[in-house]
């Protein structure tokens, strides 16, 4: 026998994994109610993933989770609705968003990264749940995925992201430290974005990406901003602030670097090299593994 419970949320990570598969639908491209949004984008995932644990007698139920799901799609949406809007409209929407990034005592830890497409989409669902009346919204999103805010870069690396809009994206401009530099090549294949925005035309071809020489910038802090323009002239932007480390001059000679006198130490995903001779001068270097680049990048030069 199954039951609907709607007084507390996310006793385990299963519901987050289920919702996370469609959380990139960050805004609704047509006039949808929160229930319509749930029925078309979330219920299938709940039935395929979440209900295994979040059901009467399941693991989440045994661990005290107060939101369970049944075979009723409408009832499952009502469970979300009742929790988020109790005791007042939108009272717990912030708690939901906190739980999915590992806050508010969530036992499953951080299962969605703050600022990710999944997080933005779930935030949009919370917005729909807490509206007095459904409103017509349009999709217009841009995400600068690299550089990553707070990281250190040197040499050639990725500059990439994605942008979608109901009206279509006409161009993506790149600004560095507030000054326009160039238009990023747009239209790269992004099946993940297309799956998240099925109602947006050409959303599967929404990526922008290029190889960028970060060493063209001066050493120190910088900010890159991607500005996505729609065909109707609307703009959205996404920025990342980061630091550049570099040698004083471009190291061009093939034999300019000599590690024969050096030594190194390892710590987690970092390699420290001591007494590296570069163009006749000794340096201490720190290299860090970058997943996106699938290699090590210099993050410190002393």
C-alpha positions in Angstrom: 0.0 0.0 0.0 1.4 3.4 -0.9 0.8 6.9 0.5 1.6 10.5 -0.3 3.6 12.4 2.3 4.5 16.1 1.9 5.9 17.5 5.1 9.7 17.2 4.7 12.0 16.8 1.7 14.9 14.7 0.5 15.7 12.2 3.2 18.1 10.5 0.8 19.8 11.3 -2.5 17.5 9.2 -4.7 15.0 11.9 -5.3 17.8 14.3 -6.3 19.2 11.9 -8.7 15.8 11.4 -10.3 15.0 15.1 -10.5 18.5 15.9 -11.6 18.1 14.1 -14.9 15.7 16.8 -16.1 16.7 19.8 -14.0 18.2 21.7 -16.9 14.8 23.0 -17.9 15.5 26.2 -16.1 12.7 28.2 -17.6 9.5 27.1 -19.4 9.3 28.0 -23.1 5.5 27.9 -23.1 2.8 28.9 -20.8 3.0 26.0 -18.4 1.8 25.6 -14.8 4.0 24.1 -12.3 2.0 20.9 -12.6 2.3 20.8 -16.3 6.0 21.3 -15.9 6.2 18.4 -13.5 4.0 16.0 -15.6 6.0 16.6 -18.8 9.5 16.8 -17.4 9.9 15.3 -13.9 7.4 12.5 -13.4 9.1 10.1 -15.8 12.3 10.5 -13.9 10.6 10.1 -10.5 9.1 6.8 -11.6 12.3 5.6 -13.2 14.7 6.4 -10.4 13.2 8.0 -7.3 10.3 5.7 -6.5 12.7 2.8 -6.0 13.7 4.4 -2.7 11.1 7.1 -2.0 8.0 4.9 -1.6 6.2 3.4 1.3 8.5 0.8 2.7 11.5 1.9 0.7 14.9 2.9 2.1 14.1 6.6 2.3 10.9 5.8 4.1 12.9 3.6 6.6 15.3 6.5 7.1 12.5 8.9 8.0 12.0 10.8 4.7 8.7 12.6 4.7 8.2 12.8 1.0 7.3 9.6 -0.8 6.0 8.9 -4.3 3.3 6.6 -5.7 2.1 5.8 -9.2 0.0 8.9 -9.2 1.8 11.7 -11.1 -0.6 14.3 -9.9 -0.2 13.1 -6.3 3.6 13.3 -6.6 3.5 16.9 -7.8 1.1 17.7 -5.0 3.7 16.4 -2.5 6.2 18.9 -3.8 3.6 21.6 -3.9 2.4 21.1 -0.3 6.0 21.0 1.1 7.3 24.1 -0.7 4.2 26.2 0.0 3.8 25.4 3.7 3.0 27.3 5.8 3.0 30.1 3.3 3.6 30.5 -0.4 7.2 29.6 -1.2 8.1 29.1 2.4 10.5 26.2 1.8 11.7 26.8 -1.8 15.0 28.0 -0.4 15.3 25.0 1.8 14.8 22.7 -1.2 17.5 24.5 -3.2 19.8 24.4 -0.2 19.3 20.6 0.3 20.2 19.7 -3.3 23.6 21.4 -2.9 24.3 19.6 0.4 22.9 22.1 2.9 20.0 22.1 5.3 21.2 18.8 6.8 20.7 16.8 3.6 21.9 13.3 4.3 22.9 12.7 0.7 25.3 15.6 0.6 25.7 17.8 -2.4 24.2 16.1 -5.5 23.8 19.2 -7.7 26.4 21.9 -8.1 25.2 25.4 -7.4 25.0 27.4 -10.6 24.9 24.2 -12.8 22.1 23.8 -15.4 20.4 21.2 -13.2 20.4 23.7 -10.3 19.1 26.5 -12.5 16.3 24.3 -13.8 15.2 23.1 -10.4 15.3 26.8 -9.3 12.9 27.5 -12.2 10.6 24.7 -11.0 10.5 26.2 -7.5 9.6 29.6 -9.1 6.7 28.0 -10.9 5.5 26.3 -7.7 5.5 29.6 -5.8 3.8 31.8 -8.4 0.3 33.0 -7.5 -0.7 32.5 -11.1 1.1 30.8 -13.9 2.9 33.2 -16.2 4.3 32.9 -19.7 8.1 32.7 -19.6 10.7 32.5 -22.3 13.9 30.5 -22.3 17.0 32.7 -22.5 20.0 31.2 -20.7 23.8 31.4 -21.1 26.4 29.5 -19.1 30.1 30.2 -19.2 31.6 26.8 -18.2 35.2 27.6 -18.6 37.1 29.4 -17.3 35.8 28.3 -13.9 35.4 31.1 -11.4 38.2 31.2 -8.9 40.6 29.0 -10.8 44.1 29.8 -12.0 45.0 29.6 -15.7 48.1 29.8 -17.9 48.9 29.0 -21.5 46.3 27.6 -23.9 43.1 26.3 -22.4 39.4 26.1 -23.1 36.9 28.9 -23.3 33.5 27.3 -23.6 29.8 27.2 -22.6 26.3 27.1 -24.0 23.4 29.5 -24.7 19.8 28.9 -25.6 16.8 31.1 -26.3 13.2 30.7 -27.5 13.9 33.4 -30.1 17.2 31.8 -31.1 20.7 32.9 -30.4 22.2 35.3 -32.9 25.7 35.6 -31.4 27.7 35.1 -28.3 30.1 37.9 -27.5 33.2 37.5 -25.3 34.3 40.4 -23.1 37.5 40.4 -21.1 37.8 42.8 -18.2 34.8 44.7 -19.5 36.1 45.2 -23.1 34.7 43.4 -26.1 37.2 41.0 -27.7 35.5 38.7 -30.2 32.4 36.6 -31.0 32.7 33.0 -29.9 32.1 30.3 -32.5 28.5 29.2 -31.8 26.5 26.1 -32.7 28.5 23.2 -31.2 26.8 20.0 -30.6 25.4 19.8 -27.0 23.0 16.8 -26.7 22.8 17.4 -22.9 21.4 20.9 -23.4 19.1 19.6 -26.2 17.7 17.0 -23.8 17.1 19.6 -21.2 15.4 22.1 -23.5 13.4 19.9 -25.9 11.0 22.7 -26.7 13.7 25.2 -27.8 14.6 24.9 -31.5 18.3 24.0 -32.1 19.0 23.6 -28.4 21.1 20.6 -29.2 23.4 22.8 -31.2 23.9 25.5 -28.6 27.5 25.2 -27.6 30.3 27.8 -28.0 33.9 26.7 -27.6 37.4 27.8 -28.6 41.0 27.3 -27.5 42.1 30.5 -25.7 45.7 31.6 -24.8 45.3 32.8 -21.2 48.9 33.9 -21.2 47.9 36.7 -23.6 46.6 38.3 -20.5 48.7 39.9 -17.8 49.5 38.1 -14.6 46.8 38.6 -12.0 43.0 38.7 -11.8 40.8 38.9 -14.8 37.1 38.4 -15.7 35.7 36.9 -18.8 32.0 37.5 -19.7 29.9 35.7 -22.3 27.0 37.7 -23.6 24.3 35.8 -25.5 22.2 37.8 -27.9 18.8 36.7 -29.2 17.4 37.3 -32.7 15.1 40.0 -31.1 18.0 41.8 -29.4 17.7 40.6 -25.8 20.9 39.8 -23.9 21.9 37.5 -21.1 25.4 37.2 -19.7 27.5 34.8 -17.6 30.9 35.8 -16.1 33.8 34.1 -14.4 36.7 35.8 -12.5 40.0 33.9 -12.4 43.7 34.5 -12.1 46.5 34.2 -14.6 50.0 33.1 -13.8 52.8 33.3 -16.4 56.5 33.6 -17.1 57.7 37.1 -17.9 58.3 36.2 -21.5 57.0 33.5 -23.9 59.2 30.4 -23.5 59.9 29.6 -27.2 63.1 27.5 -27.3 62.7 23.7 -27.2 65.6 23.4 -24.6 64.6 26.3 -22.5 63.3 24.2 -19.6 65.7 21.9 -17.7 64.5 19.8 -14.8 67.8 17.9 -14.2 68.7 20.0 -11.1 65.1 19.9 -9.8 63.0 17.8 -7.4 59.3 17.4 -7.0 56.7 16.5 -4.4 53.1 15.2 -4.8 50.0 16.3 -2.9 46.6 15.1 -3.9 46.1 16.4 -7.5 49.0 18.8 -7.4 52.7 18.4 -8.4 55.3 20.8 -6.9 58.5 21.2 -8.8 61.5 22.8 -7.1 64.5 24.4 -8.9 63.2 24.1 -12.4 65.6 26.0 -14.7 63.7 28.1 -17.2 65.8 30.1 -19.7 68.7 30.1 -17.2 66.7 31.1 -14.1 65.5 28.8 -11.3 61.8 28.6 -10.4 59.5 26.7 -8.1 56.3 25.6 -9.9 53.0 24.1 -8.8 50.9 22.1 -11.3 47.3 21.1 -10.8 45.2 18.5 -12.6 42.4 20.0 -14.6 39.6 17.6 -15.5 38.3 19.7 -18.4 41.8 19.9 -20.0 42.6 16.3 -19.1 46.1 17.4 -18.0 48.1 19.4 -15.5 48.2 23.2 -15.6 50.7 25.6 -14.0 48.9 27.4 -11.2 51.9 29.0 -9.4 55.3 30.3 -10.4 57.7 31.4 -7.7 
